[in-house]
Each structure stands twice: as C-alpha cells, then as structure tokens.
Amino acid sequence: MSEILAKAQCPYCGVGCGLEIFKDRKGRTKIRGDKKHPATSGDLCLKPVPYPKVMDIGRVPSPLYRENKKEQFREISWEEAFDIISEKLTHNKPDENYFYISGQLTTEDSYVINKFVKGFIRTNNIDANSRLCMASAVMGYKLSFGSDGVPGSYEDIDDSDAFVFAGSNAAWTHPVLFKRVLKRKKEYPETRIIVIDPVKTATADKADIWIDIKPGTDTVLFNSVLYLLNKKGWLDYGFIKEHTENFEDAIDEAERYPPDIAAQICGIKESHIYKLAEIYAFSKKLISFWTMGLNQSSNGTMKNISLINLHLATGRINEKGCPFSLTGQPNAMGGREVGYLVNGLPGYRDVRNKEDRDFMERFWKIHEGSIKEKPGVTAVEAVERMIDGDIKLFWIVCTNPAVTMPNLNKFWKALRNTFVIVQDAYLTDSVDYANLVLPATQWGEKEGVMTGSDRTITYNGIFRDPPPQCKHDWEIFCEVAKRLGWEEHFSYKSSKEIFDEYKKTTKGRLCDISDFSYEDLPKRWGERWLYRDKKFPTPSGKAKFNRAVFKEPEDRVKYPYSFILTTGRTKKQWHTMTRTGKSLELLRDEAEPYILINEKDAFELGIVDNDYINVRSKRGQIYIKTKVGSIRRGVLFAPFGYGKIYHFPTNILVSDAVDPISKEPELKFSSVYMKARKKRIYRLSDDTYQKVKNSFKAVERFLDDALETGFHSIKDKLGMDSESVKLLTMKTGELIRLFILNPTDWEKAMVLNEEIASIYISLNFQPEYQRSLTESFSKSMERIFDLDKDELIAWEYTYEFLFHGIFEIVKRYYEDRELRKQD
C-alpha cells in the first residue's frame, strides 16, 4: 500500500490537473493523477512526474545581498534583509517601486502582495507575468461579456463536435485537455478539429484542417468568417436580438474583409475561410480554444474579440459552445481573481471604479483615497522608466523575467540600472541582475489554492518540509509590513487565515467563493456554465459585439529583416525550465535550443538540419541550431524558455511593441534576418539557353510589350508608377537582348544589373518580389506568344536567373544599410 502525502493541483500549465503525492513501498516520493479530481479525473502528462527529484537542485541557499551588482553576493540574515527592504521602501516615493509577480504563486500569496502594494505602499505599480500571456484574453472577455472568466468548462468537450485551436499547440502545452479532445473524436468520428497556426504543430498533425495563417492576421480571418456568416444568413438572430448589442458595428468592420481580400492578407486558401464559416454555422456544438498565438500581439485584444464575435453571432454559448481561453500558468486564473494586474482589485474589481475602491478600502480598514484611481505602469512599459531612473526598486517574485521579457537587451539594461529584489526558490537567470535575493518556499512546501482554466479551485497540500532558510512568499511580505508599522493588517498565521479573508471579498461577485472552505476543495465556482441564464455582467445585461479592427504588427517585414519569428514552448519543458530543465527524463530530446525553418527557405539559404547560424533583429542577435521542418514559408519558430546558460535566450530578438488596450507584448511577431549559410548558385543549363535563344526571333518584336504587360500586372502591388514601368521595361529588355545576343559582354551586363537594381532600390523593392516578377512575366509571355510548353518554361527559368543577379545587388545594399546601422 502507498502512503498518500498530499493532494494538489499540478504546478505547471493552466489545465489544473489534480495530483496525488505519495510514498511508494521503497519510501520514495512520487506523483500520480488524482482520479477523484473533478477537472481531470486522474489524467496527467509527463512534466510533474519527476518533480520530487529536482526540488533541491539549485535552491537559493540563504538571503543574499550586494549593494553593487559588480560585487559578489554575501550571505545575510533575514533580519538584515528585511531592514534593507524597509529602508528602501521608506526612502522611495510609492511610484518609484515596482512589483512583478507570478501566476505560479498561490491565490493567498497574490492576495497578500496585492493588498500590501495597492493598499499600503499606495501604488498600483504591480503587474504579473500574466501580462505577457493572458492580458489580451482578459480584455477580450471584459469587452465582450463584461467580466473576465471562461464561460464554459471541460465537460463541454465531451459533447462537442467541432474544435477550433487558434494559435494553440495544445498537444504540447495543454496535453491532458487535448487528449480529452482526441477521446471525443474517437468516440464520435464526425468530430472536426481545425488548427490555425503558421507552424505544423503536433496539434495540427491531428487536425482535419490545418490553416497555415500568416502571423498577425487572425483578426482579418475571423472578420471574414463573420462576413460570410452574415452574407449567407447563417446567424442565430434570436440570440443576437435577445442577448447581445452592437451587432452592426462588428458587421460594419467585417464587411471590409470578403474572403478574396482576407485570403490574400492572411496568405491562406480562400476555401479555408468558407469551410470555417460552415463549421461555425452548422456544428452542433463548437469550442474555440486559443492561447498565445492570439494573445501575444500588438493586435491581441482585437484578435480575441473577433473570435468571440463569431460565438456571439452564432449563439455558441453554453449548450452550443464556448470561446475558451486556455491559461498558460497554474494560477493565472487565481491571480486575476485577486486582481494582481496593474488595474485589478480582489473579486474582479477595478481601481478605476470608485465603488470598488471604496469597498476595498473599508474592507482593508485603510483611509479613503489610499488606493489610487489610475492603473499602474504595465510591466513592459516599466522598462523605459527603470532606464530613466523613475523606478528605483524592482521586486521580482516567483518568475524569471530575465529570460521571458521581450527585447531582453533593453530589459537587462533596465535591471542593471535599478535596485532589484529576486524572491524565488531557485537561483534563476534574474539573480544575475539582483541586489537582494530572498529564498522562498515552493509548491509542495506550502499550502494554498490555485484556480485552473475551467475555474476549478484546488487546495495544494504540503508533502515535505521546506529548506530551513526559506519563507513563504506571503510570509515575507507580512514581515516587511510589520517593520513598516502595518502589523495589525498583516498578522496572518496561516494560509487558511488569508483564504478566509480573501473569500469574503468575492461575496456577490461573479467569482463568488464566499462559502468555499479548504475542506470543500477541489470545487469550481460559477458552475458548468458561467452565464447559464445568458445574462451578462454589463450595464444592459447583454453581451457586446465589438468592432474588431485589424492593425499590422509593429515590426515591418522588409529585407534584410524578411523572416517572421514566432516563439513558443517545447513538449516536455515549461516556461524557463527552472524545474523541468533539471530533470534528465524531461530533457531527453530537448537538450538544446533550436530554430525551425521551412524546407524551401532552408534550401535557398544553403541551410541543413543542425547547422548553427546567426539570427538577428534590430534588437540583438543570437547563434542557434537549425531544424528544417513543417512551417509556413517566411516564418521561423524558436522556443523562448532556454535561459542564459544556453548563451542566447530567444527573446533577445523579440519585439517589445504592445497591444494598445491590453498592453501585452508582441512576442509572436518579430522581423529577423537569417544569414545564408551557403550562397545558392543560379545557372542555366545549355539546353535551357538554347531553347530561349532559338525562340528569341518569335518574341523579339513584342518582347517589350510582354515585359510592360508583366510590370503592369503587378504595378499596384509593388508600388510602381507609369514612368517606373517604362524605365524598367526598357532596361530589362536591354538586359535580355544582351543575354541572348551577346552573352559574353559581362561588363555591360554588370552595368545594366546595377542600373536596374538602383531602380528597384528607389522603389523599395524587396527580394521576395523576385518570385512575383518571374510569375508575372511568365504569364504575360504565355498570353502574347504562341510558344511550346518547354519554351515557356525555359523563358521562366531565364527570368528567374536574370532577376536573381539583380536582387543579389539589392540584398547587399539593404544588408549594408540596415545591418551596419545596427552595428
């Protein structure tokens, strides 16, 4: 018989799998699924299984301190650490302090820290790593339904017949949930799975339809589907009339994107848009799952509401479906419930609402006006203020932003300019930039609750004693509060006391858990369907359609930065590998960073599997191993979680542009330059040259007409005016005649190449236009001349050969201008 030590929720992704921690017959601590857990019924993935083996590897040995970051740390006592913190907080103005916390904390931890910062330090400068992953989803829910919170639950999977995964590789990142989807498909084979992702992920491998969308264009796709639903009359008019408002605004925006236009913007088959419209219209029950592919974007909020608009238009709430945002961390939901972002207060309250501020001030027994009305600075926006010296203290709790923040070179500069406290169980990458390091307990060493993606709250029990130097996260803040004179407000003796206080703030709120107790858990708030009666927490009681406005990503894809980099997780690792990266079982096959590239792109750059290459953006560069695989052309994928021990964290390259509403950064779209490993050599075979030469008499008289027709066909697309078309027609015709009639005059050919390249550069032509030019001239040749198929192909090869030489000059110009400017 095994001895059950504790039950808990998995400390990794947001699925919230229930676990049992037990001792086997040999006395070893092990982990298995909890078959009685209502959310996951005993299922689990590989990640938590080795956890007990790695808990003691790389722990913070004691409080560590250095005033100057160039010095070595010295061990200090907790008393000295608390004195240092108290002195800093007393000396600084409230808004000169910043607190960056985590969706891996317990709800009790987050509640105490939020209370400490907003109620007593009197600043709203507290944000969480959820800003990097869930902020756009939060805003999507708030704008559409009036509140945060997933409308459905996992049970909805079991009677659905259609699943849309948008920007989600759930097979790797939420594997237990995805297994449940596959189980449903096995039981009901008519079930359809659609994956929208530029990468052919493990999830896409199991899909009925893979839509390899151009990154950043999801808003256009969903608007186009709404356009079709409206045009065909495939709407739930009863639901729209009774339960929604503002429908006309959403349709007005969608009208801009008929399928032919949307397909061109998204770079997908037009037929996929029609098929997606059919699925939203005629499925019995449809769930849309999404994660970072929609959220981590400067258009992230609009992507979210454009997808939710489809559910509102087809009435796909409750018995007909659910727009289901999957959470990346184990307690990002709990953190959102206690209001741990810059605008939040407990119970889904908001600092901008006077009634909410008044309630919390009375509840916390603090003076009126203690909680500031204006939201704090979000995490990405804080970086500039740290560099400028406006933020003097940056307190990191249970997260590793030195790897996960965008534009890392800039963020590292900000950390070097600021007094940094790192509070963590482990010596993370962020410790490199710290002045003060505080050893904290972790999952399994402290009790507390977490909320999974489907709103199920689980109590996490203790199964081992913490190292003697460690304190609980909430306990550390309580100790500092006592030194600042607030002991009566932070006199908690246990996590349960904190939970019992916090739950009172939820009474009468959407996330009401006021009658929950530790003994009740696991238990879900809001029942199976959050809006069972289809009444929503908005002034009108109706859900709201929103105008989903598409905006191009901030980074422009122009040579030399002509590849789009998107990022994500690997199968067995989680976040920055602080714990999973210490497990040999989980490192197997995932021991080294890599960048995924399309096979054709790799061929053109002379790259093969396992080559090491330089990749750079305007923000920095990395050196990384390549993998050739299934991904959209022009797009690269790299995992973000490999830390500085691997030399080059991916987020060195990543854009720090943010969504104007959610302030979530654009981690999924960064334009980068990938240096060619070997130059591709273009040659024409003798046979091809002879076919072109032999057919030249047949085309000579109308060659200029064919060239002009070709240029005109793509004139608007490439931004040419009539004068440019005439000049390029003349020069290109001259080059072709020289090539056919006098192929050994290299000097003249080089002069013409340079002249044509100069015109291309003046028109800001990109190397990717080479393909468009070749195709347009091939079509014009076919229209004007009666040539054999072999002769037409020979002319196409000739155009490609000649344009390649010209564009090599164009590339060198752009490389010299842009890359040297950066250097």
N, C-alpha and C positions, 0 to 999 in steps of 0.2 A: 504493500500500500504506500502511496506517495503522500507526503505531508503538504497540505495547501498552506503556503505562507501568506499570500495576499491575492486579491483580485484588483485589476486595474484596467485602464484604457491604454492602448499602445501609444508610446511616446513619439511616434513618427508622423505619418501623414494624417489628414483630417478625417479619414473614414471612421476612425474611432473604434477599432476592433477591441472587443473585450478579451482580456488575457487572464490566465491563471499562472501565478508564480508558485512553484512547488519544489520540494526536495525529492530527488529520486532515491532509490534504495541504497545508492552509494553516498548519499549525503550531498550531492551536487545540486546547486540551484539551477532550475530550468524553467522554460516558459512554453506554454501551450495555449491554444484558444479556449476561451470560456464558452462552453456550449449553451449556457443559460443566459448569455448576454443577448438582449433583445435586438441589437443592431446587426450583429454579425454571426450569431449562433455558433461560435467556436471556430470559425474560419480565420485564417491569418496568413500573412506572407512570410518570406524568409527574414526580413530585416530585424524583427525584435528577438529572434531565437538566440543569437549569440550574445545578447546584451549583458547578461550577468558576467560573462568572461572579460568584458572590456571596461567595466565600471571604474576600475582603479588605475587604468593606464593614462598617464599624462595629467593627473589631477593637480590643481593649484595647491602647493604644499603648506602655505600659510599666507596671511596678509603680506603683500609685497609692496615696497614703496621706493620711488626715486623722484626727486624734485625735478631733475634734469634728465630728459629722455636719452641723452648720450651716456649717462652713467649706468652702472649695473644696479639691478634691484637689490634691496636688502630686506630681510625678514623683519617684520614689526609685529607688535601685539594688536589685538582687536581694539584695545583702548586707544592706542595711538592712531589707528586707522580712523576710528570714529571722531577723534579730536581733529584730525586733518580735514575730514569731510565737513564737520560742523563749522570749522573756521572758514572754509571756502564758501559754504552756503550763506554764512552770516555776512561775509565781506561782499559777495556778489549781489547785484540787483537781481530781482526774481527772473527777469527775462534773459539774464546772462547765463542762466543754467539751462541745460537740455538733458532730457531723459529718454533713452532709446531702449525700449523693452521688447518683449517677445511673445509670440503665440505658442511658445513651449512652456511658459510659466503656468502654474495653476491659476484658476479663477481667483482664489484667495490672494495669491501673490499680486496679481494685477490690480485687484481692488484696493489693496493697501497702498501700493505705489501710486495709483491714480489719485487716491484720497490725499496722500502726502503732498503730491506735486500741485494738484489743482486747488485743493482746499487750504493748504498750509504754506507751501512755498509761494503760492499765489501766482503761478504761471501756468499757461496752457501749453508750454513747450515740452510736451510729452508725446511721443509717437512710438509706433511699434513696427517690427519688420513686416507686419501685415500691410503697411503702406506700399511695400514692394510687390505684394502678391494679390491682395484682396480688396484694395480700396476702390477700384473701378466696379467690382461686383457689388460692393456695399452701396455705392451711389446709384448703380442701375436698379437695385431693389428699392431704394428710397424714392427715387424719381418715379418709378412705375407703381409701387404698391404703398408708398408712404412710410415704409419701415424696412430696415434690414431683416434678414431671416429667410431661410429656404422655405418655399411654400409647401413642398411635399416631403416625402420620406422614402427610405429604401424599399418599403413594401410596394411602392408604386412600380418598381422594376418588375415585380412578379406578375403583373397583369398588363404590361405594356407590349405593344407590337412594333414599336419604332423607337430607335435611339439615335440621336444626333450628337456626336462628340466634336465640339468645335474648339480647336486649339488645346486639346487634351489628349495626352498619351496615357490614358487610364490603365492600360495593361501593365505599364511600368510604375506609374506614380500612385495609382489607387487600385492595386491589383485585386483586392478582395471584392470591391464593388464591381470591377469588370468581370470577374469570374461569375458573379451573380447574373450579369447581363448575358454572358455566354450560356449559362444554365437555362435562362429563359428562352434563348434562341434554340437550344437543343430540344426543349420541351415543346416549343411552338415554332417550327421551322419557317413559318411565314414571316417571322420577325425580321425586320431590316435594321442593319447597322450602317450608319453613314458617318464617315470621318472627314472632317475639314481640316487639313493640315498640309503645309508645304513639304513635310518630311513623311516618307513612307514608314510610319512607326509600327511598333508591334500591334498597336490598336488598329491601324489601317490594314494590317495584314489579315485581320479577322473581319474586315468590313465588307459589306455588299457593294458599297460605292465609296471610293476614295476621291475626294475633291482636292487636288493639289493647288490650293489657292496661293496667289502672290501675297506674301506677308504684308499686313497692314490694311488689307482691303475688305475685311469681313463686313464692315458696315454697308458697303456697296452691295455685297452678295445678299444680305438679309433684306435690304431695301428692295432689291429686285424681286425677291421671292414675294414680298408684300405687294409689290406692283402687280405681279401675276395673280395672286390670290384675289385682289380687288378687281382686276380686269375680268377674271373668269367668274366672279361672284361666289367664290369658294370661301366665304366668311361666315362666322357664327353671328349673324345680325342680332339675334336675341340677346346673346351675351354682351355684345358691343353696346347695345341700347340700354340694357338694364344695369350693367356692372362697370362700364368704362366711360371715359370722357376724353375729349381732344383727339378723336379719331382722324378728323380732317387734316390736322397738322401733320400727322405721321404719313398719311396718304399723299399729301402735297409734296413732301420730300421724296417719298418713294417713286413718284411719277418721273423723277429725273433719271431713273435707272431702269429703263426697259432692258430685257435680257441681252440684246445685242451689244448695248453700251456697257452693261455691267460685266459681261463676259470678257470684253476687251480690257477693262480696268483690272479685273481680278486675274486675268490670264488663264481662264478656265474654259471648258466646253460650255457652250450655251445650253446644251441638252441637260447639263447638271443642274442648272437653275430651274428648268421646267420640272425635272424629276423631284427636286427638293420641294417645290411648290405642291406637287401631287402628294408627297409624303405628309407635309403639314396639313393638307386639306383632307385627306381620306384615311389616314391611320385611325385605328380605334382609340389608341392612347399613345402619346408620344412624349418622351422625356428628352430635353436638350441638356446635355452635360457640357460644362465648359470650365476651363481653368485659365492658365496664364497666357495662352495664345490670344485670348480676347482682352484680358485684364492689363497685361504689361505693355501698354501702348499709349502714345500721346492722343489717341482717339479711342481709348479704352472704355470710357463711360458710354460713348455713342455705340460702340460695338455691343455692349451689354443691352442697352435699351432697344437697339434694332432687333436683337434676338428675342427679347421679351415682348416686343411689339407683335411678333409672329404668334406667340402664345395668346396674347390678348385678342388678336384678330380672329383666331380660330377657336377661342374659348377653351384653350388647352390648360386648364387649371383643375386640380383635384381629380375627379374621375376621368378626365380626358387628357391629363398630362401634367407636366411641371417644368418650368425653367429652373434647372438645378445647378447652382454654382458649387463646384467641388473645392473644398478648402485644403490648402497645402500643409497646414500645421495642425498638431493635435488639439490645440486650444485657441486657435484664432477666433473661433466662434465665441468661446467664453470671454476672451479679451474684448471682443466687440460688444458683448452684452454688458460688460462693466464700463465700457466707454474709454478704452485705453488709447484711442487715437486723439489727435490734437483738438477735436471739437466735441468729444464724447463725454458723457456722464453715465453713471450706472442706470441700468434699466432702459437702455436705448434712449437715453436723454441726450440733450444737446446744449452746449454752453451758450449758443446764440438765442436760446429760448428762455425768457425771463422766468417763466413759471417753473421750468426745470432747474434753473439756478437757485431760485428761492427755496424749492423743495430740498435740494441737496444741502444748502447752507443751514436750513433748520435741522435737517437730519444729522448733519455732522456737528451741529452746535457751534457754528462759526459766525462771525459778523456778516451782516448783509454787505454784498459787494466784494466779498473775499474771492469768489470765483469770477474770473474775468469773462467778459462777454465775447471778446474777439478770440477766435481759434488761434492756437499757437502756430508756429512755423513748422511746416512738414519736414520730414527727415531729409529729403533731397534738397529742399530749399535752404535748410540749415547750414549746408556745407559752405556756401558763399559767406554766410555770417560768421562762421568759425574762422575762415581765412581772413576776414576783415577785422576779427577781434571782438565782434559784438557778442558772440557766445564764448564764454571763458571756461565753462565746465561742461563736459560731455560724459554722461554716465550711461554705460552700456550694460544691460542686464540680460544674460542668458541668450545671447545671439552673437554672431560673428560678422559684423558689417565690413570688416577689413577685406572680406572676400566677396560679399554679396551686394554691396552698394554699386551703383553704376559709376562709370568714369573714375576708376579706382585711383589713378594718379592724382587726380584733383582731390579725392576724398582723403587719401593718405596725407596730402599736403595740409588739409584742414585738421586732421588729427594731430599732426606734428605741431600745429600752432595753438593747441588747446590743452587744458588740463583734462586728462582722460582717466575715468574710473572704469575698470572692467570687472564686472561681478559675474563669475562663472564657476562651474565645477572644474573646467579644464583650462589648460594653457593654450588658448586659441591664437589664431593669427592676430587678432585685435590686441592681444597682450603686448605685441611688439611696439605699439604706439601708446601704451598706458603709462601713467604716473603711479597709479594705485590699483592693485589687483586684490579682489576680495574673494576668498574661497566659499562657494555656495554648495548646498546640498542639491541633489538631483532626484529625478524620478526613481522611486523605489526606496529613497532615504527620507522622504517627507510625504505627508498625506495632503490631500486636496482634490478638487474636482476639475474635470475637463468636459467640454462640450464638443461632440463630433459634428460632422457636416449635416446630419439629419436631425440635429437639436437634441440628441440623447446625451444626458449628463451622466458621467460615470465617476464614482468615487475611486481614487487611487490609494491603495493601502501601502503600508511600509513593509518591506520584506528583508531589510538589513539596516544595521546601524550606519550612520554616516561617518566618514573620517572625522577625528576629533577636532580638526581645525576648521570645519565647515559650519556655517549657519544657514538657516532657511532664508530664502530671499525676502519674505515678508518680515522676518525677524530682524534682518539687517536694517531695513527702513524704520522699523519701530525703535530700534536702539538709537538711530540718528535723531528721530523725532523727540525722544526723551531728552537728549542733550540740547535740543533747541527749545525745550520748555513745553512740549506738547504731550507729555506722558499720559495725561488722563484720556486723550483721544486715541492713543496707540498702546493701550495696556493689555493687548491680547496675549493670552497664554497658550492658545492653541489655534490650529487652522479651523477647527469647528466653530470657535467663537467668531472668527471672521466671516465664515459662511453664513452663520445665523444672523449676523448684522447685515451682510450684503443682500441676502434674500428678501429682507424687508423692503429694500428699495425697488424691488420688482413688482410689488403688490399692485394689481390693477393694470399692469403694463402688458404689452404683447408677450414679453418673455417672462411672464409671471411664474416664479418658482417659490413664492412665499410660503407655501405649505409643504415644500420638499424638506427632507432631512437626509443626513448621511445614510441612515438605515434604509431609506426608500430606494436608493440608487442601485443600479442604473435605471433611469427614467427619463422619458422625453417630455419636454414642455411643448405646448401647442398642439398636442395630439398628432394624428397621422397627417392631417391637412391643416396648415396654419390658418387658412381662410376658408373654413368649412362652409360658412354661410355666404361666401363671396362678398363679404363686407370688408372693406379695407380701411386701414388707419390713415385716411386722408380727410380733409375738410368735408368733402362731398360723400365720403364713404365708398367712392368708386376708384378703381384702378385707373391709371392715367397713361394714355398713349403719349409718346414724346417724339418730337421731330429729331430723327437720327441723322445728324449732319456729318458727312464724310470729310475728313481732312487728311491730306497726305502726311506721312511721317516727317519728322523734323529733318532727319538725315536725307540728303539727296543722293540718289544712286547715279553718280557721274564718274567716268574714268578719271583717275585710277581707282577710285573707291566704288567699284562697279559690282561687287558682290554684296548681298544682304546676309548679315549674320543674325541668326536666331539662336537662342540658348534654351537649356532645359536640364532635366535630371537624367541620371542613368538608372538602370534596372534595379541594382542592389544597394546603391548608395543613397544617402539622404542629406539634403542641404550641404553643409560644408564638411561633411564626413568626420565631424568631431568624435562621434562614437562609431558609426558604421565603418569608417575608414580604418579603425583599429582591429577589425575582425578579418582574419585571413579567409574565412569562408565567404564573406561578402566582397572581399577584394578580388577574388578569383575572376579572371577575365575582365576586370575593370580597374587594373592597377595603374593605368596611365591616361593622362588627358589626350583627347583627340579632337579633330575637326572633320566633319563629314562633308564630302563634296560629290556632286553629280559625276557620273562616269564620263560624260561628254566634256564637261568643263575640265575634268582632270586630264583628259586626253589632250585638249587644246593647250593646257599649261605644262604638259610633259610630266604630270604627277602620277605616281602609282601608290598603291597601298603601302603604308608605313614610311613614306617619305617624311622628313622633317622640314618644315617650311616656315618662313616668316609671314605673318599676317598682321596688317596694321590698319588702324583707323586714324582719324585726326586727333584721337586722344592718347594713342600709345601703340605699342606693338608687342606681339607675343611670338614665341617659337614653339611649334606644336606638331605632333604627329598627325598624318592624314589617314582617313578611312574613305575609300571610294564606295558609294552605296546609293540607295534609292532616296533621292531628294530632288526637289524641283531644280531645274537649271537656274543658275544665277544665285542660288541660296546655299548658305553654309550653316551647319549646326554644330555647336560645341557645348558640352556640359559646363555649368557655371561653378560647380561645387569644389573643384580641386584648388587647394589653398596654396600658400606661398612656398610650402615645402616642395611643390612641383615647379617652382620658379615663376610661372607665368599664369596667374589667375585670368580666366577668360574676360572678366568684367573690366579689365584694363581697357578693352576695346569698346565697351558698351556705352551707348548714348545716355546722357542724363536729362534729356528732354522729358517733360512731364505732361500728363493729361491736365488740361486747364481746370477741370472740375474735380477729379479725384486726386490729383497731384501724384498719381502713380507713374513711375518712370518707364521709359520705352525700352525695356530690356529685350524685347523680341524683334527689334529692327535697328540694326546699325550698319551703315555702309562701310565696307572694308576693302582693302587692297590685298590680293594674294599674289605674291611674286611667282612668276613662272619658274619651274624647276629646270625645264629644258625648252628652248625655243622650238616651236613647231616649224618645220621647213616645208614650204609650199613649192611643189614642182608640177609642171605639166608634162605628161608623157608625150613622146614623139607622135604617137597615134592621135592624141587629142589635138596637138598643134596642127598636124596635117589636115584634120577634118575642118578646123577653123579656117586654115589658110585656103583650102580647096573651095570652101563655101563663101569666101570673102567677096568674090565677084557678084554673087547673088544678093548680098546685103549691102554692098558698098554705097549704092546710090541713096538708100534710105536708112543708113546706119544712124545718122544724126537724128532722124525722125524717131527711130526706136529708142535712142538714148533720151531724147526730150520727153517722149511718152513715159518712159520709165521714171524719170525725175519728177514729172508732173503727178504721177500716180501716188507719190509719197511726199509731195511738196509740203502739204499742210502738216503731216505727221512729223517731218524733220525740220519744220520751221524755215523753209526756203521761200524767197520772193522770186518774181519772174526774172529779174536780172541775174540772180544766182543760178537759176535753171539754165539760162542761155550760156553763161560763162562756163558752167560745169559741163554742159553738153559739148561745147566747143573743145575744151581741154581734154575731156575724156575721149572724144572722137579722135583727137590728135594722138593720144597715147595708144589707142587701139590700132590705128593705122601704122604707127611706128612699130608696134609689136609685130604686126603681120608682115609689113613690107621691109622693115629694116631692123630686125631683132637684135643685131649686134651693136647698135648705137646706144651703149649703156649710159654714156654721158648725157645725151639728150633725154633718155628715159628718166634718169635721175632728176633732171631739171623739171620735167613735167610732173613727176611724182611729188616733188617739193611744192610746186605751184598748186596742184590740186589739194594737197594736204593743207596748205595755207588757207585755201578757201574753206575746207572742212572745219578747220580750227576757228576761223572767223564766224562760222555759222554754229559753233559749239557742237559739232557732230561728235557722237560717242562711238567708240569701237563696236558696240553692239549693233550699230546701224549697218555694218557691213553685210549682215545677213539680209536686211530689208532691201538694200540696194541690189544685191545679187538676185533676189527673188523678183523684184520689180522689173529688172532688165530682162530676165528670162521670160517673164510673162509678155513683155512688150515685143520681144523677138518672135515669140510664138504667134502673137496677134498679127504681126506685119509681114512675116516671111514664111514661105512655104518650104520649110526645111524638114529633113528626116529627123526622127527622134534622137538618133545618135548625134546628129549635128547640133541639135538644140542643147543636148547635154554637154557637148564639147564647148559650146559658147558659154554655158553656165559655169563650167569649170574655169574658163578663161577669165570671166568677170571676177570670180572669187579669187583667182590667182593675182590679178592686177590690183584689186581693191585691198587685198591683204598687204601688199607692199606699201600702199598709200597709208593705210591705217597703222602700220608699224611706226611710221613717222609721226602720226597723230598721237599714238600712245607715248612715244618718247617725249614729245612736247609736254603732254599732261603730267607725266611722271616727273620730269624735271621741274615743272612749275609747282605742282602740289606737294610732292614728297620733299623737295628741298626746302620749300617754305616751312613745312612742319619741322624739319631737322633744325 
